[in-house]
């Protein structure tokens, strides 16, 4: 459209209604999609989803660390897709926008057309991403498993769409403030780094920088995906896998008896003085312990009588079964004995050498017992309230992503409304 008519006066746009202008600009976006190869963002989204899907398909919905890494990776996919959708959409036609605005084009109609077009584009990218993840057998539950909707894949799809659309609107704003496409593409990497580094998910942040994560789209995206996949309900495998890989590692060394005795005054050990190592037993309790078939004592014969018969008689005899056999043995009793025993004190210069492997130490307690204990305790320590699988938590993160969408769309509108004052 030419800027002036033959009279030299600014030429006015014939379609002055906002709705008619929205339709016109939607048609323009469709022509960009077909003629300027904007359609390439769709196969690119499928390729990126395929690469990430191959990485997370054995981790997602498997363990805590797998869920968190997968949530971070999927958030990266969505932000990447959204940023490339609109990073050049305004700056590539900045001169045209300025001219048409002076001729009567409504900025709100222009931005609304972009929002509608980008909404459809983000939805298509999300659908493609979900399809590719399904084809790669990423273990997202097919039926059931959802928190907000009946289907887990639908919950994940909504989250992915909101992240993509929020990143899209962020790039629309960046495109609005950029002079050229080169300037916009130069600015985008810095924004992506900020979004991913300060997401507060996989990369631990120092205390001073943690509040910055509240201003990132990625933070709320990771929270929503981790919550939907049941992060807090999964086992933590990382510590056990590390410990299991150390089975052949040798531990131990040489230490003198004197070194051991000197460490008996350790404050931590002194705090445990009242802890009971061996409880007090009555005759009946001790007899029942010794009569346990796993000890193999019951069938032994002494003077024509089996040990089992003797122990059963002791346990059932009311005259003796209640008598106390021993006083409780505490940590303090053992410490005092070691410190005061003259024989042990006389061996202070003796060196003790103990060498074993991590695997042999685990066998003493039982490898399955160690595995269950380590995985349970590390899972308890790794639980995070922001990843709780609740409707309120997930919807809250969705609302924050929606707020980002509205804020960036509003900022883009404000910036473009002042485009006439731009002398560039």
Secondary structure per residue as TSV (DSSP state, phi and psi in degrees):
chain	resnum	aa	ss	phi	psi
A	1	X	-	360.0	129.4
A	2	X	-	-72.1	152.8
A	3	X	S	-79.0	-29.0
A	4	X	B	-131.9	153.6
A	5	X	-	-88.9	-177.4
A	6	X	T	-63.8	-26.4
A	7	X	T	-74.4	-10.4
A	8	X	S	89.3	-6.1
A	9	X	S	-85.9	151.7
A	10	X	B	-58.7	134.0
A	11	X	-	-81.1	132.2
A	12	X	-	-92.0	145.7
A	13	X	-	-71.1	133.6
A	14	X	S	-68.1	-37.8
A	15	X	-	-90.6	98.4
A	16	X	-	-91.7	-18.3
A	17	X	S	-73.6	141.8
A	18	X	H	-62.3	-41.3
A	19	X	H	-64.8	-41.1
A	20	X	H	-66.1	-35.5
A	21	X	H	-68.6	-36.8
A	22	X	H	-59.5	-44.5
A	23	X	H	-62.6	-41.1
A	24	X	H	-62.2	-45.8
A	25	X	H	-73.2	-27.3
A	26	X	H	-64.5	-42.0
A	27	X	H	-61.2	-38.3
A	28	X	H	-63.9	-42.2
A	29	X	H	-64.4	-36.5
A	30	X	H	-64.1	-39.0
A	31	X	H	-66.7	-38.4
A	32	X	H	-60.3	-41.9
A	33	X	H	-60.0	-40.0
A	34	X	H	-87.2	-47.6
A	35	X	H	-88.1	-27.2
A	36	X	S	-108.4	20.8
A	37	X	-	61.9	28.2
A	38	X	T	-64.8	-16.5
A	39	X	T	-65.7	-15.4
A	40	X	H	-64.4	-18.9
A	41	X	H	-66.4	-23.0
A	42	X	H	-72.7	-53.0
A	43	X	H	-63.3	-31.9
A	44	X	H	-63.5	-39.7
A	45	X	H	-62.9	-38.9
A	46	X	H	-66.6	-40.6
A	47	X	H	-65.4	-44.9
A	48	X	H	-63.0	-42.2
A	49	X	H	-62.0	-37.6
A	50	X	H	-65.2	-42.9
A	51	X	H	-64.5	-45.0
A	52	X	H	-69.6	-38.8
A	53	X	H	-60.4	-37.2
A	54	X	H	-65.9	-26.5
A	55	X	H	-81.1	-39.3
A	56	X	H	-97.1	-5.1
A	57	X	T	-66.5	-19.2
A	58	X	T	-104.2	9.4
A	59	X	T	-121.1	-37.2
A	60	X	T	-66.7	138.2
A	61	X	T	60.3	29.0
A	62	X	T	-119.4	-46.7
A	63	X	-	-149.5	169.1
A	64	X	H	-59.5	-51.6
A	65	X	H	-66.2	-33.3
A	66	X	H	-66.5	-41.1
A	67	X	H	-63.6	-41.8
A	68	X	H	-68.9	-43.0
A	69	X	H	-64.0	-40.7
A	70	X	H	-66.0	-40.8
A	71	X	H	-61.9	-41.6
A	72	X	H	-64.7	-44.3
A	73	X	H	-64.7	-43.5
A	74	X	H	-67.1	-35.4
A	75	X	H	-65.1	-39.3
A	76	X	H	-60.8	-42.3
A	77	X	H	-58.8	-49.1
A	78	X	H	-64.7	-43.8
A	79	X	H	-66.3	-41.1
A	80	X	H	-60.3	-48.1
A	81	X	H	-59.4	-48.0
A	82	X	H	-63.1	-40.5
A	83	X	H	-64.6	-41.8
A	84	X	H	-74.5	-18.7
A	85	X	H	-62.4	-43.4
A	86	X	H	-128.9	9.8
A	87	X	T	-64.6	-24.5
A	88	X	T	-112.2	2.3
A	89	X	T	-66.9	-31.6
A	90	X	T	-97.4	-46.9
A	91	X	G	-65.1	-26.3
A	92	X	G	-71.3	-17.6
A	93	X	G	-127.5	32.4
A	94	X	H	-59.4	-43.8
A	95	X	H	-63.4	-38.4
A	96	X	H	-66.9	-43.1
A	97	X	H	-60.1	-43.9
A	98	X	H	-62.0	-45.5
A	99	X	H	-64.7	-44.2
A	100	X	H	-70.5	-30.9
A	101	X	H	-65.1	-39.9
A	102	X	H	-68.0	-22.0
A	103	X	T	-92.9	0.3
A	104	X	T	118.2	7.5
A	105	X	-	-73.9	134.4
A	106	X	-	-85.0	125.0
A	107	X	H	-62.4	-36.9
A	108	X	H	-62.0	-37.1
A	109	X	H	-67.8	-40.1
A	110	X	H	-62.8	-48.1
A	111	X	H	-68.2	-39.4
A	112	X	H	-61.1	-39.9
A	113	X	H	-62.8	-42.0
A	114	X	H	-62.3	-42.2
A	115	X	H	-63.7	-41.5
A	116	X	H	-66.0	-46.3
A	117	X	H	-63.0	-46.1
A	118	X	H	-68.5	-31.7
A	119	X	H	-58.0	-48.5
A	120	X	H	-65.3	-41.6
A	121	X	H	-64.6	-42.9
A	122	X	H	-65.5	-39.1
A	123	X	H	-62.5	-41.4
A	124	X	H	-65.3	-41.3
A	125	X	H	-63.9	-40.7
A	126	X	H	-64.8	-43.3
A	127	X	H	-61.2	-42.0
A	128	X	H	-63.2	-42.7
A	129	X	H	-61.3	-46.0
A	130	X	H	-63.4	-38.5
A	131	X	H	-64.2	-44.9
A	132	X	H	-64.7	-43.1
A	133	X	H	-60.9	-39.1
A	134	X	H	-65.9	-42.1
A	135	X	H	-65.9	-28.6
A	136	X	T	-87.6	5.8
A	137	X	T	62.6	33.0
A	138	X	-	-63.2	127.1
A	139	X	-	-72.8	54.4
A	140	X	-	-83.1	126.7
A	141	X	-	-52.4	132.0
A	142	X	S	-73.8	-47.8
A	143	X	S	-120.7	135.8
A	144	X	S	72.2	-168.9
A	145	X	B	85.0	-6.2
A	146	X	-	-80.5	156.4
A	147	X	S	-104.0	-43.3
A	148	X	S	-93.2	-46.9
A	149	X	S	-107.4	169.6
A	150	X	S	-67.6	-13.9
A	151	X	B	-121.1	129.7
A	152	X	H	-63.0	-37.5
A	153	X	H	-67.7	-28.2
A	154	X	H	-71.3	-43.0
A	155	X	H	-58.6	-46.3
A	156	X	H	-63.8	-39.8
A	157	X	H	-62.7	-41.0
A	158	X	H	-62.6	-43.5
A	159	X	H	-63.4	-45.5
A	160	X	H	-61.2	-40.4
A	161	X	H	-63.3	-45.9
A	162	X	H	-64.0	-39.1
A	163	X	H	-64.6	-45.8
A	164	X	H	-61.7	-45.4
A	165	X	H	-67.8	-38.7
A	166	X	H	-63.9	-43.7
A	167	X	H	-64.5	-35.4
A	168	X	H	-61.9	-47.0
A	169	X	H	-67.4	-32.6
A	170	X	H	-63.2	-43.1
A	171	X	H	-69.2	-32.6
A	172	X	H	-61.4	-41.0
A	173	X	H	-64.8	-45.0
A	174	X	H	-61.2	-39.5
A	175	X	H	-64.9	-31.6
A	176	X	H	-70.2	-30.3
A	177	X	H	-96.8	-3.0
A	178	X	-	-91.9	142.5
A	179	X	S	-74.1	-42.5
A	180	X	S	-134.3	168.1
A	181	X	H	-65.0	-34.2
A	182	X	H	-63.9	-42.2
A	183	X	H	-63.3	-40.1
A	184	X	H	-65.7	-43.5
A	185	X	H	-69.2	-27.6
A	186	X	H	-72.6	-36.4
A	187	X	H	-74.0	-32.9
A	188	X	H	-59.4	-43.9
A	189	X	H	-57.5	-37.2
A	190	X	H	-65.8	-38.3
A	191	X	H	-67.5	-40.4
A	192	X	H	-64.1	-42.6
A	193	X	H	-61.1	-44.6
A	194	X	H	-60.6	-44.6
A	195	X	H	-61.8	-40.8
A	196	X	H	-86.4	-41.3
A	197	X	H	-68.8	-40.0
A	198	X	T	-97.5	26.1
A	199	X	T	-70.8	-24.0
A	200	X	S	75.4	14.8
A	201	X	S	-98.3	-86.8
A	202	X	S	-77.2	-37.3
A	203	X	S	-91.5	114.9
A	204	X	-	-62.6	137.4
A	205	X	-	-109.2	142.3
A	206	X	-	-64.5	159.7
A	207	X	G	-57.8	-38.0
A	208	X	G	-67.3	-26.0
A	209	X	G	-99.7	-6.1
A	210	X	G	-60.7	-37.9
A	211	X	G	-60.0	-23.2
A	212	X	G	-65.1	-26.6
A	213	X	G	-64.7	-22.8
A	214	X	G	-68.8	-13.2
A	215	X	G	-105.7	17.8
A	216	X	-	-114.7	140.1
A	217	X	H	-63.8	-38.7
A	218	X	H	-61.1	-34.3
A	219	X	H	-58.7	-49.0
A	220	X	H	-75.2	-28.5
A	221	X	H	-66.9	-46.0
A	222	X	H	-63.5	-42.6
A	223	X	H	-59.8	-45.1
A	224	X	H	-65.4	-45.8
A	225	X	H	-66.8	-42.7
A	226	X	H	-62.9	-39.3
A	227	X	H	-67.3	-43.3
A	228	X	H	-63.6	-33.3
A	229	X	T	-86.7	2.7
A	230	X	T	73.9	44.4
A	231	X	G	-51.2	-49.9
A	232	X	G	-70.8	-10.5
A	233	X	G	-98.4	-3.8
A	234	X	S	-91.7	158.2
A	235	X	-	-77.4	158.4
A	236	X	-	-104.3	113.0
A	237	X	-	-97.8	-18.4
A	238	X	H	-59.0	-47.8
A	239	X	H	-67.0	-42.9
A	240	X	H	-64.0	-41.3
A	241	X	H	-61.6	-38.5
A	242	X	H	-66.4	-45.4
A	243	X	H	-64.8	-40.1
A	244	X	H	-64.2	-34.7
A	245	X	T	-72.5	-8.7
A	246	X	T	-102.2	14.9
A	247	X	T	-56.3	-36.6
A	248	X	T	-91.1	4.5
A	249	X	-	-75.3	128.1
A	250	X	E	-79.0	138.8
A	251	X	E	-129.6	159.8
A	252	X	E	114.7	-165.1
A	253	X	E	155.9	-161.6
A	254	X	E	-108.2	139.2
A	255	X	E	-149.4	144.6
A	256	X	E	-86.0	156.4
A	257	X	H	-60.9	-36.1
A	258	X	H	-61.6	-40.2
A	259	X	H	-61.2	-41.4
A	260	X	H	-64.7	-44.9
A	261	X	H	-65.5	-36.8
A	262	X	H	-66.0	-27.2
A	263	X	G	-83.2	-1.2
A	264	X	G	-70.7	-17.2
A	265	X	G	-89.1	9.5
A	266	X	-	-57.0	131.2
A	267	X	H	-56.1	-38.0
A	268	X	H	-63.7	-42.1
A	269	X	H	-66.7	-36.7
A	270	X	H	-64.6	-31.5
A	271	X	H	-69.2	-17.1
A	272	X	T	-98.8	10.5
A	273	X	T	-56.1	-36.1
A	274	X	T	-85.6	-4.0
A	275	X	-	-67.1	133.8
A	276	X	E	-87.9	124.1
A	277	X	E	-89.7	-42.2
A	278	X	E	-129.6	118.5
A	279	X	-	-74.4	167.0
A	280	X	-	-76.7	132.4
A	281	X	-	-114.4	143.4
A	282	X	B	-90.8	168.7
A	283	X	H	-58.1	-43.9
A	284	X	H	-64.5	-43.1
A	285	X	H	-64.7	-42.6
A	286	X	H	-65.9	-38.9
A	287	X	H	-63.5	-41.4
A	288	X	H	-66.9	-34.9
A	289	X	H	-65.0	-46.7
A	290	X	H	-69.9	-22.7
A	291	X	T	-82.2	-2.6
A	292	X	-	-58.6	125.8
A	293	X	G	-57.4	-26.9
A	294	X	G	-65.9	-21.4
A	295	X	G	-79.2	-18.9
A	296	X	-	73.1	22.8
A	297	X	-	-95.2	-22.4
A	298	X	T	-61.4	-35.5
A	299	X	T	-89.4	-3.2
A	300	X	-	-71.6	139.5
A	301	X	E	-107.1	129.6
A	302	X	E	-130.7	117.5
A	303	X	T	55.7	40.9
A	304	X	T	79.1	3.9
A	305	X	E	-124.9	137.7
A	306	X	E	-75.9	151.4
A	307	X	H	-62.4	-33.8
A	308	X	H	-61.1	-41.4
A	309	X	H	-64.9	-40.5
A	310	X	H	-64.5	-45.3
A	311	X	H	-66.1	-39.0
A	312	X	H	-63.7	-38.5
A	313	X	H	-65.7	-39.2
A	314	X	H	-65.5	-39.2
A	315	X	H	-69.7	-28.8
A	316	X	H	-97.4	-12.9
A	317	X	-	-75.3	112.1
A	318	X	T	-66.1	-20.6
A	319	X	T	-75.8	-31.1
A	320	X	T	-114.0	-24.0
A	321	X	T	-62.8	-25.5
A	322	X	T	-89.9	-5.0
A	323	X	S	-70.2	141.6
A	324	X	B	-80.8	131.7
A	325	X	-	-89.4	-41.1
A	326	X	-	-145.8	156.9
A	327	X	-	-82.4	153.8
A	328	X	-	-63.1	141.3
A	329	X	E	-102.1	119.4
A	330	X	E	-104.6	169.5
A	331	X	H	-60.5	-40.2
A	332	X	H	-60.9	-37.8
A	333	X	H	-61.4	-43.4
A	334	X	H	-66.7	-43.8
A	335	X	H	-61.3	-46.6
A	336	X	H	-63.1	-38.8
A	337	X	H	-63.0	-45.7
A	338	X	H	-66.2	-34.3
A	339	X	H	-78.5	-25.6
A	340	X	H	-105.1	-13.9
A	341	X	-	-71.2	122.3
A	342	X	H	-69.5	-34.6
A	343	X	H	-64.2	-46.0
A	344	X	H	-66.6	-41.7
A	345	X	H	-61.6	-30.2
A	346	X	T	-73.2	-9.8
A	347	X	T	-103.9	21.8
A	348	X	T	-59.0	-32.7
A	349	X	T	-86.3	-3.1
A	350	X	-	-74.8	137.5
A	351	X	E	-101.3	132.0
A	352	X	E	-108.5	133.4
A	353	X	E	-119.2	121.3
A	354	X	E	-127.6	124.3
A	355	X	E	-133.8	130.6
A	356	X	E	-152.1	-174.3
A	357	X	E	-118.3	162.4
A	358	X	H	-60.6	-38.3
A	359	X	H	-62.7	-40.9
A	360	X	H	-66.6	-37.5
A	361	X	H	-64.4	-39.0
A	362	X	H	-66.9	-33.7
A	363	X	H	-65.9	-27.7
A	364	X	H	-62.5	-43.8
A	365	X	H	-87.7	-27.5
A	366	X	-	110.6	119.7
A	367	X	H	-61.4	-39.0
A	368	X	H	-64.0	-38.0
A	369	X	H	-65.9	-41.1
A	370	X	H	-64.2	-44.2
A	371	X	H	-61.0	-46.6
A	372	X	H	-63.0	-41.4
A	373	X	H	-66.6	-47.5
A	374	X	H	-63.7	-46.1
A	375	X	H	-67.3	-37.9
A	376	X	H	-69.1	-44.5
A	377	X	H	-70.1	-39.6
A	378	X	H	-69.1	-33.5
A	379	X	H	-66.6	-41.4
A	380	X	H	-63.2	-39.7
A	381	X	H	-72.9	-22.3
A	382	X	H	-94.9	-3.8
A	383	X	-	-62.6	140.3
A	384	X	-	-131.3	128.2
A	385	X	G	-61.7	-28.8
A	386	X	G	-72.3	-9.7
A	387	X	G	-108.9	15.6
A	388	X	-	-64.6	137.3
A	389	X	-	-86.2	78.7
A	390	X	-	-129.8	155.5
A	391	X	H	-60.6	-45.5
A	392	X	H	-60.5	-40.8
A	393	X	H	-66.4	-47.8
A	394	X	H	-67.0	-46.6
A	395	X	H	-62.8	-36.9
A	396	X	H	-59.9	-42.2
A	397	X	H	-68.2	-36.5
A	398	X	H	-62.2	-41.5
A	399	X	H	-65.4	-36.8
A	400	X	H	-66.1	-39.4
A	401	X	H	-64.9	-39.5
A	402	X	H	-62.4	-36.5
A	403	X	H	-64.6	-40.5
A	404	X	H	-59.1	-41.9
A	405	X	H	-58.8	-49.5
A	406	X	H	-67.0	-40.3
A	407	X	H	-64.4	-47.5
A	408	X	H	-69.3	-36.5
A	409	X	H	-64.7	-40.2
A	410	X	H	-65.0	-41.5
A	411	X	H	-64.6	-40.3
A	412	X	H	-61.4	-40.8
A	413	X	H	-63.9	-44.6
A	414	X	H	-62.5	-44.4
A	415	X	H	-62.5	-44.3
A	416	X	H	-72.1	-26.5
A	417	X	H	-63.8	-24.2
A	418	X	T	-98.7	15.0
A	419	X	G	-65.2	-27.2
A	420	X	G	-64.5	-26.7
A	421	X	G	-82.1	-7.7
A	422	X	-	-78.0	118.6
A	423	X	-	-88.7	2.6
A	424	X	-	-74.7	360.0
